[in-house]
Amino acid sequence: MIATDGVRLYFSEHSGERFGVAAVSVSGGQPVPIHTPFPDAQLLNISPDRSQLLVGEGELFAENPLWVVPTLGGPPRRLGNMLAHDGSWSPNGQQFVYANGSALYLTKADGTEPRELLRAGSDPSVWARQPAWSRDGNRLRFALYDLSTHVSALWEITVEGKNLHPVLPGWQNPPMQCCSSWTPDGRYYLFGSWGDLVGAGFICAPHIWALRENAGWFRKSSGAPVQLTAGPLHFWNPTPSIDGKVLFGTSSPNRGELMHYDRKMQRLSPYLGGISAQGVSFSADGAWMAYVTFPQGVLWRSRTDGSEPLQLTFSRLIVHDPHWSPDGKQIAYSGLNPGGHWQIYLVSRDGSASERLLPNSVVAIDPTWSPDGRSVLFGQPPHAVAGNILQTVDVQTRRVSAIAGSNGLRGPRFSPDGKYITATSASGDRLMLFDVAARRWTAQGPKDAGWQCWSRDSKHIYFLVNVFGAEPGIFRVAVNGNKLEKILSLKGFRPAGTFGAWLSLTPNDDPLVLRDVGPPEIYALSWEAP
């Protein structure tokens, strides 16, 4: 989100150990943090008189308490007692709308007397996002965003809760639109739209579009939307200046640098020239590697020295988390088509054979091979409707079986010797260990762990801890004895990846991480509207 009071731009940023709010002059310069007493904060909006910021207390993609923070300084105050992920005041400042899940609620300006305006079903992966008021304050437009498929359509409803309808019916299939606002004079409706995903997860590739509004009785638009930006950069959050002559937008991230931790030198250094790649996986014999370009999300394979590269996926499919079969002949990976769900695919090393491993109705992510190569273990994405559970699929028969006691777990990994499975809890990110023979789960290591990787000898589990917290780092824990060891501090390191961070190991068990070298930036785009 970007907001402006005509002098400054306000925005959310990740700085060091926390998410916070910052400001910068509309003419550019050095950002200045806006102090809030919360461990994490995110900007949601600005009041109509430009004197107060609407701030959510907490991280992204969560329902948080809402606070009002004066732009000129002063203590924040709690707005109502609701939990929400978005909100906005009406143009006259008399009403307030907030979003919780797929529901919109209308309240007084101070957050009191809420009433439900809309509830778009019970699917927990569908959220109402960024409600925007029409200039006359009679209508609201918002996006219904599916966190699992990344389908997002713009909708309109009156403040009386009537006449719910899509803003652009049939314009795009599947619809991928969000982040909207009106120009100050109400003549144009601005929004972001993307035809493809870049990377995966939460990274899309939107351009800014404008829709001419009609002030007539029936309030029909006068034509199709007009595209305002066309790359190579992609922009989020189109926000007009006070006079409407400038559009501010946030660019999408565009590059990372693959880094390798040299244990002898005890420092990170570029790996394979610092290619922009994640999901690096090595064959059991160490001769081959597979990787996914960032942020494009394309699967490649090559020799471990980078020679003999071959692109393995094409079209609009976005790839995540590839893993080699034990014999080095196939690669299993997660794939996402825009508007679809995560699926598991197999592709041969030479790219000659590619197939979907599971029925289209099964939502699956994070594949990992059993050591005998007969089955693939997988989980579900964080916002799966059916919840999180770990399952295996027999590669030959395609029979699917659940792992005992795995409810609420995700991100599974088989140990190379097949004796154990690791996973993380869907809530709290606690590392869990499954003894295959004893059929028993136990907790391992600290909380806030993720991206676990097995050492080649199956004796240690490597993982990231507290990536966006006060003491981020790479750790490992011994399977026998549960002894924790810190490998590397990541304090001051800016991670990149499909889901914000990522970790893998070389054949020598040296950690690989992706460093963000192209963080989002704010751009000012001049335009003249007819």
Buried (B, 14 or more C-beta within 10 A) or exposed (E): BBBBBEEBBBBBBBEEBBBBBBBBEBEEEEBEEBEBEBBBBBBBBBBBEBEBBBBBBBBBEEBBBBBBBBBEEEEBEEBBEBBBBBBBBBBEEEBBBBBBBBBBBBBEBEBEEBEEBBEBEEBBBBBBBBBBBBBEBEBBBBBBBBBBBBBBBBBBBEBEBEEEEBBBEEBBEBBBBBBBBBBBEBBBBBBBBBEBBBBBBEBBBBBBBBBBBEEEEEBEEEEEBEEBBEEEBBBBBBBBBEEBEBBBBBBBBBBBBBBBBEEEEEEBEEBBEBBBBBBBBBBBEEEBBBBBBBBBBBBBBBEBEEEEEEEBBEEBBBBBBBBBBBEBBBBBBBBBBBBBBBBBBBBBBEBEEBEEBBEEEBBBBBBBBBBEBBBBBBBBBBBBEEEBBBBBBBBEEEEBEEBEBBEBBBBBBBBBEBBBBBBBBBEEBBBBBBEBEEEEBEEBBBEBBBBBBBBBEBBBBBBBBBBBBEEBBBBBBBBEEEEEEEBBEBEEBBBBBBBBBBBBBBBEBBBBBBBBBBEBEBBEEEBEBE
